[in-house]
Amino acid sequence: MEEIYKELEKIVGPEYVSNQPEERFIYSRDPGTMEPCNPDFVVMPNSTEEVQKIVILANRKEVPIVPMGGGLVLSGLTRPLKGGIVLDMKRMNRILEVNETSRYAVVEAGASQGMLQAHLKKHHPSLKHSIPDSPPIATMAGNVLIHGSGHLSHAGGFHSEMLNGLEAVLPTGEIVRLGSCSISPYWFSRAPLPDLAGLFVGWAGTTGVVTKLAIRLFPNRPFNDVGIFVVEDPELVPDVIHRVTGVGVGEDVTAWMSPKPLWARGFQHININYSADTKEELIWKRNLIRSSVLKYINDKIGGFMPLPPPMKKMFLEAPASALVRFADVRKGGGFEYVGAIMPIELFPKAYRMGEEIGERYDAAYSTGARVMGLGHCMMFFYAYAFNRADASDVERAQRALEETNQVALEMGGIPWKAEAPAQKQIIQRMDPNTYGLMNRLRSLLDPKGIMNPGNWEVD
Ligand SMILES: Cc1cc2nc3c(=O)[nH]c(=O)nc-3n(C[C@H](O)[C@H](O)[C@H](O)COP(=O)(O)OP(=O)(O)OC[C@H]3O[C@@H](n4cnc5c(N)ncnc54)[C@H](O)[C@@H]3O)c2cc1C
């Protein structure tokens, strides 16, 4: 271990490697319910070449490596289940290029959501990227690689669909570029090549370390608005979503249902965020959205909620600070959610299941859904806040999460960014040949099994 430490020190410098108990403690856990696992080393590289040297060393010594961005995935995916090195990518945070004409940005893997947002606001105000509601320190790579979603997901789908290409260090140490950047100086697309970038998306860091990526940007229009359509009956929500997304002028369509505040209890709120270049265009879009749900307004079973300006401002924020506040509602810093990806028609079932589990475990819970693309599917979330200093609160949240994962799968959904135990549940239901292919690819890429071991594995 001493020898490995010295070699790591040579690669990144003494300030950026640690085997001290305080660092090992901090990097052993995340805000969720998963048990802590101690790393042996925490290392912060500053370049692709340093990442490459660390990977080659880990390969030679057969030491596990866990790539980490903001460490905010909440489902424990950056805990080193088998010890080894946590590779904290936050020093690699440069924004390398913004192409205004073809609307993409190339960033290093540790660049955070907040950094790209601030950079665009200052240097390219006509452009924006799709921002998740996670705290701004969450990284671009960490989010894209788990199929994240955000404020432009109605317009552009999952963030992984906005990925134009990437650079990665393979578990055996080679540096690869995937997408148009493998051939051209431009990072404009993954098409028309065989889509090898998929080897890194959804794999929870088990196939290599992504060091750079290109992400699509979108017009940042000066006029923004949000409408909140409210109905009582959850059975109506799939049709409301279908109608609203059918007119295709929104940027983000989300539903939220929460037992608190009390005025919100029992209602299904569907937020439709949209933007425009002129006031006239904004009004035109507002009318079009209204016309899509006019039937419900005329039948007096649904309507738009009047929004006083401070409330409207809150619903226009990206990231939404209300969510971060809910995450700490119990104090003590515990927060985790199951986000299950599923078809829109499962909404009523998913809602009832969330309400039932949340009440039964007496949990501080909130449910909601973000629509992907033009209503092609949704990420339905069941969020639980808990106090980490209160063991019974943690246990209740843990059991509620486990059950939610199980029921989401039984319903026909798939838990997103699943915890290691939930990955096993997914594998049990997976076509065995699909799992066989996953394993073959993984042993081809990572013959010594050093990349985030314990994830996407049965044992
Ligand atoms: C209040 C709150 C709200 C949230 N809202 C949203 C939301 O709206 N949308 C959303 O998508 N998420 C949301 N999240 C979940 C999560 O915070 C984000 O998805 C976040 O972007 C994850 O990024 P990260 O940098 O923290 O990833 P990490 O937790 O560091 O990593 C995630 C996974 O990616 C792997 N990984 C990270 N970097 C690399 C790399 N360079 N190479 C290879 N593998 C890598 C890790 O090993 C891990 O498996 C929310 C979280 C909170 C706390």
The ligand as a Gaussian input file, in Angstrom:
#p B3LYP/6-31G(d) Opt

LIG

0 1
 C      -31.784000      17.894000      -4.524000
 C      -31.364000      17.030000      -5.666000
 C      -32.014000      17.145000      -6.879000
 C      -31.642000      16.350000      -7.978000
 N      -32.245000      16.543000      -9.178000
 C      -31.829000      15.877000     -10.274000
 C      -32.383000      16.150000     -11.558000
 O      -33.251000      17.000000     -11.719000
 N      -31.921000      15.438000     -12.620000
 C      -30.937000      14.513000     -12.493000
 O      -30.527000      13.941000     -13.497000
 N      -30.394000      14.229000     -11.291000
 C      -30.805000      14.882000     -10.178000
 N      -30.242000      14.607000      -8.952000
 C      -29.340000      13.440000      -8.803000
 C      -27.822000      13.716000      -8.956000
 O      -27.409000      14.686000      -8.043000
 C      -27.426000      14.170000     -10.314000
 O      -27.808000      13.245000     -11.291000
 C      -25.944000      14.519000     -10.466000
 O      -25.802000      15.195000     -11.678000
 C      -24.979000      13.391000     -10.470000
 O      -23.718000      13.956000     -10.827000
 P      -22.446000      13.780000      -9.906000
 O      -21.350000      14.583000     -10.492000
 O      -22.774000      14.056000      -8.480000
 O      -22.198000      12.229000     -10.133000
 P      -21.477000      11.189000      -9.175000
 O      -22.377000      10.857000      -8.032000
 O      -20.132000      11.656000      -8.819000
 O      -21.346000       9.937000     -10.162000
 C      -22.460000       9.294000     -10.716000
 C      -22.026000       7.988000     -11.404000
 O      -21.243000       8.296000     -12.546000
 C      -19.925000       7.733000     -12.424000
 N      -18.997000       8.758000     -12.891000
 C      -18.858000      10.032000     -12.453000
 N      -17.900000      10.665000     -13.153000
 C      -17.418000       9.773000     -14.052000
 C      -16.400000       9.808000     -15.037000
 N      -15.702000      10.918000     -15.263000
 N      -16.148000       8.688000     -15.755000
 C      -16.865000       7.548000     -15.562000
 N      -17.840000       7.457000     -14.638000
 C      -18.114000       8.546000     -13.890000
 C      -19.748000       7.424000     -10.945000
 O      -18.847000       6.342000     -10.742000
 C      -21.170000       7.077000     -10.546000
 O      -21.446000       5.741000     -10.878000
 C      -30.598000      15.393000      -7.829000
 C      -29.939000      15.295000      -6.592000
 C      -30.294000      16.114000      -5.536000
 C      -29.520000      16.001000      -4.263000

